[in-house]
């Protein structure tokens, strides 16, 4: 679901710490977290998406948010807790979007197409880079590893639910798969494919002339189109009830 789109940089000028600034559009913070805390979360997201974790400094975040550094320590305690809260805020919004999409009453192919559109949006917003930055930082930071890993793994849950649906559809059509191919195995394939594709896209693409990632995504799309067409012919009542 990726292109070589880069995360957009903030167009707003950076004020001195403590100087009020015009509110920026909320990226990850929910409206009920409070104005100051929300501005800090969104500013941190922008800094992560444009500068990366290695170059992330609390002072830069304060300047981007237009607040005093002391307020960051007051609300979050540490830089690592702050970036974890940013990931939580983003996950809360985006995973809810994913769950609603996968639970929709459209076919699997339509869900896959929507997931691709979501991916392009997340790449452009900078979320894909933010998540990748924190995953990379977790290798050398045991605390981050402990807390980032389950948050990244949570993206596999709605995928697993959908894969189980697909297996049920195939079983209803009399399609038998080798015993080793289970919903858990296929979910693992899908999740690792997405993570590998994200890394490739963030680095500029493994093979830009062939756009191998796009071709792989389209191949899955065609496979699901075929499955949906067969289900519509053989199990119309089941399809309309979902």
N, C-alpha and C positions, 0 to 999 in steps of 0.2 A: 504494500500500500504506500509505497514511497516514491518520491521523486527526489531530485537533488536540490529541492528548495531549502534555503537556509532560514534559520530562525530570524524573524524581523528584529531589528534593533529599535529601542525606544527612541521616539522622535522628540521627546520632551527634553528640555535643557535640564541639567542637574543643578539644583539649588544647593546652598550651603546647608549643613545640618541644622535642624531646628527652624528653618525658614519655611513657612507654609507654601504649598504649591497647589496648582490646580489639580483636582482629583483625576487620576488616570483611570481608564476603564478597568474594571475588575477582571483579572485573569483567572485566579484560582480561589481567592478569598470569598467566602459567603458573606452576604450583607450583614448577617447578625453577629459577626465576630468583633465588631467595633471598628471605627474608622482608622485609628492608629494601627491596631494590630493587622487589619486588612491591608493597609498601605504597605506595611513591612513585609507581609507575605507576598504580595504582588511584586514589590520591588525585588525581593529575593529571587522570585521566579524569573524576572527579567534579567537579573544579573547572571543567574545560572545559565539561562538560555543564550546569552550573548557573550559571556566571558568564560564560563565554565567553573567547575568546582575548585580546581587548583588555584585559580586567580580570585576566588571569592573572598572578600574582606568585609568585615562588619561595618567598617567606616564607609565603604562604598555603598553598602546597602542602605545605611542611614542617609547618605546624601541622595540616593535615588528615591528614597521614600519621603525625604524632607523632614526627618525627625532626628532627635538627639540619639547618639549611640547608647546612652544609658537606658533609653526606652526599649531597645532591642534586648538588652540583658534583663530588663524587668519583665518583659512579656515572655521571653523564650529561654533565658538562662544561658544558652550556649549556641554557637554557630551550628553545630551538628543537630541540636534539637530543632533549631529554626528550619534547616533544610528538610528535616524529617517532617515537620509540620507542613511545609510547602508540598511535599509529596503526598501527605495525607489529604490536604485540601484539594489537590488536583485529582487524586484517585477517587475522592468522594463524588466529584462531579462527573468524571469521565467513566467510571465503572457503573454508575447509575445509568448513564447514557447507554453503555454497552448492554447492560441487563435488560433495559426496556426494548432495545433493538432486537436482541436475541429472542425475547419473549413474544415478539410481534407475530401476527397471524399470517404473515407472508411466507413464501417458500424459502428454502435454504439458500438458493442462489441469490435471491433478493437481499437476504441478510448478509451474505458474503459481500455483495456489491456495496451495501451500506457500510460494512466494516472497512472496506477499502477507502471509501470517502472519509470516514472518521480518521483513518490513518494519515491521509494527506493533510487533513486539518491539524492533527496533532503534530505532524512534522513541521508544518508551517508555523504553528504557535510557539514551538520550542519545547513542547512537553517531551517529545521523544529524546531530545538531547538532554534535558534535565534528568530524565530517568536513567539514561545511559551514563551520564556523569556520576550519578550517585551509585550506580552499580559498579562502575570502575573504581570509585573512591573506596567502596566497601572492601575491596581486596586487601587494602593496607590498613583498614580501620575496623577492628573487630566489633566495636559498638555499632557502627553503621551497618556492618554485615548482618548482625543479629536482627536489626530493625528494618533494614531495607529489603532483605530477602523475602520475608512473608508478604510485604506490600507489592512487590513485583509479581510474586507467585499468585496473588489474588486475581491477576488478569486471566489466569487459566481457568478459573471457576465457571464463568459464563460460557467459555469455549467448551469445557467438558460437558456442560448441560446440553449444549447444542449437538455435540458429537453423539451423545447418548440418544438424542432424538433421531439422528440420522441412522444409527444402528437399528433402532426400533422400526423405522421405515423400511430399511433393507430386509430385516427379518420378516416383516409383514409381506414383503414381495417374494419371499423365498430365497433371498440372496444369502448364501453361506460364505463366511470368511474363515480363513485359517484360525485355529483356536488362539494362537499367539497374538492376533490382531484384536485388541480390545479397545473400548472407548478411552481408557487411560493411556494406552500406547499411542493412539492417534492424537489425543490431546497433547501428549509430549512432542510428537512430530510437529504439530501445528505451532505450539508455543516456541519451540526451538527454531522453527523456520522464521517466525516473525522476528525473534531476537536477532538472528543472524542477518536477516534482511535489513533490520534497523541499523546494525553496525555498518553494513555495506553502504547503505544510503547516506549515513552520516559522514562516511569517509569519502563519498563521491561516487559510490557504485562499484561493484566488483567488475562489471563488464558493461560500461556505458553504451557502446555501440549496439549491443544486442538487447539491452534492458532486460536481462535475465530475470530479475525480480518481477517485473511487470508481466512477463510471459508466464512465469510460474503462477502468479495470482490469477491470470486469465485462464490458465489450464484448470485450476480448481473451480473457477466460475463455470466453465463448460461442463465439468463433471457434475456439479450440483444442478446445473440446468437440466442435464440428462436425467438425474435422479428425480427432480421435481416433475418432469414430463411423464416419467413412468408412473410415479405415484398418482398423478392427476388422472391417468387413464385407468389404473387398476384399483385405486382406493379413493374415489371422489368424495365419498361421505366422510371419511376420516379427515381428509384435507380441509373440508369446509367446517368441521367442528372445532378445529384448533384455533 
